Amino acid sequence: MSEQDDKMNPSGRPSACWVRIEAAAEWLGLGVRFLRRPVAEKRIPYSKVGKYLLFDLNELDDWVRSQHIDSLS
């Protein structure tokens, strides 16, 4: 088993894939400016290293799933 395989979770994605806000916004299909509001309100998972905001793509996926609203019908 390679070192890369050790970093994979059961879904086959890397266990942590940290990206900056521009890549996170692109991943979600949103604008950077739109993403800054939930960051400012601390409603989205992120880490701050110096002046950089870092997002784990797996955590972003989980956050989007938690925002799901079922239809009434």
C-alpha positions as a Markdown table, in Angstrom:
| # | Residue | x | y | z |
|---|---|---|---|---|
| 1 | Met | 0.0 | 0.0 | 0.0 |
| 2 | Ser | 1.4 | 3.4 | -0.9 |
| 3 | Glu | 1.6 | 6.5 | 1.3 |
| 4 | Gln | -1.1 | 8.1 | -0.9 |
| 5 | Asp | -3.4 | 5.1 | -0.2 |
| 6 | Asp | -2.9 | 5.7 | 3.6 |
| 7 | Lys | -4.3 | 9.2 | 3.2 |
| 8 | Met | -7.5 | 8.1 | 1.6 |
| 9 | Asn | -10.8 | 7.7 | 3.5 |
| 10 | Pro | -13.4 | 5.0 | 2.7 |
| 11 | Ser | -15.0 | 7.2 | 0.1 |
| 12 | Gly | -11.8 | 7.2 | -2.0 |
| 13 | Arg | -11.1 | 10.9 | -1.5 |
| 14 | Pro | -8.1 | 12.2 | 0.3 |
| 15 | Ser | -8.7 | 12.4 | 4.1 |
| 16 | Ala | -7.8 | 16.1 | 4.1 |
| 17 | Cys | -7.4 | 18.3 | 1.0 |
| 18 | Trp | -6.8 | 21.9 | 2.1 |
| 19 | Val | -7.4 | 24.7 | -0.4 |
| 20 | Arg | -7.6 | 28.5 | -0.2 |
| 21 | Ile | -10.8 | 30.4 | -0.5 |
| 22 | Glu | -10.6 | 30.9 | -4.3 |
| 23 | Ala | -10.4 | 27.1 | -4.9 |
| 24 | Ala | -13.1 | 26.5 | -2.2 |
| 25 | Ala | -15.5 | 28.9 | -4.0 |
| 26 | Glu | -14.8 | 27.2 | -7.3 |
| 27 | Trp | -15.4 | 23.8 | -5.8 |
| 28 | Leu | -18.8 | 24.9 | -4.5 |
| 29 | Gly | -19.6 | 26.8 | -7.7 |
| 30 | Leu | -19.9 | 30.1 | -5.7 |
| 31 | Gly | -18.1 | 33.4 | -5.9 |
| 32 | Val | -15.4 | 34.2 | -3.4 |
| 33 | Arg | -17.3 | 37.2 | -2.2 |
| 34 | Phe | -20.4 | 35.1 | -1.5 |
| 35 | Leu | -18.3 | 32.6 | 0.5 |
| 36 | Arg | -16.8 | 35.3 | 2.7 |
| 37 | Arg | -20.2 | 35.9 | 4.5 |
| 38 | Pro | -20.5 | 32.5 | 6.1 |
| 39 | Val | -16.9 | 32.7 | 7.0 |
| 40 | Ala | -17.4 | 36.1 | 8.7 |
| 41 | Glu | -20.4 | 34.7 | 10.5 |
| 42 | Lys | -18.5 | 31.5 | 11.4 |
| 43 | Arg | -21.2 | 29.3 | 9.8 |
| 44 | Ile | -18.8 | 27.3 | 7.6 |
| 45 | Pro | -15.8 | 25.2 | 8.6 |
| 46 | Tyr | -12.4 | 26.7 | 7.9 |
| 47 | Ser | -9.0 | 27.2 | 9.4 |
| 48 | Lys | -6.9 | 30.3 | 9.4 |
| 49 | Val | -3.2 | 30.1 | 8.9 |
| 50 | Gly | -1.7 | 33.6 | 9.1 |
| 51 | Lys | -3.7 | 35.7 | 6.7 |
| 52 | Tyr | -4.9 | 32.7 | 4.7 |
| 53 | Leu | -8.3 | 31.0 | 5.0 |
| 54 | Leu | -8.0 | 27.3 | 4.4 |
| 55 | Phe | -10.9 | 24.9 | 3.7 |
| 56 | Asp | -11.0 | 21.1 | 3.7 |
| 57 | Leu | -12.9 | 20.0 | 0.7 |
| 58 | Asn | -14.4 | 17.0 | 2.6 |
| 59 | Glu | -15.6 | 19.3 | 5.3 |
| 60 | Leu | -17.1 | 21.6 | 2.7 |
| 61 | Asp | -19.0 | 18.7 | 1.1 |
| 62 | Asp | -20.3 | 17.8 | 4.6 |
| 63 | Trp | -21.4 | 21.4 | 5.3 |
| 64 | Val | -23.3 | 21.6 | 2.0 |
| 65 | Arg | -25.1 | 18.3 | 2.8 |
| 66 | Ser | -26.0 | 19.7 | 6.2 |
| 67 | Gln | -27.7 | 22.7 | 4.5 |
| 68 | His | -30.0 | 20.4 | 2.6 |
| 69 | Ile | -33.7 | 21.2 | 2.9 |
| 70 | Asp | -36.3 | 18.5 | 2.0 |
| 71 | Ser | -39.2 | 19.4 | -0.2 |
| 72 | Leu | -42.7 | 19.5 | 1.1 |
| 73 | Ser | -44.1 | 17.0 | -1.4 |
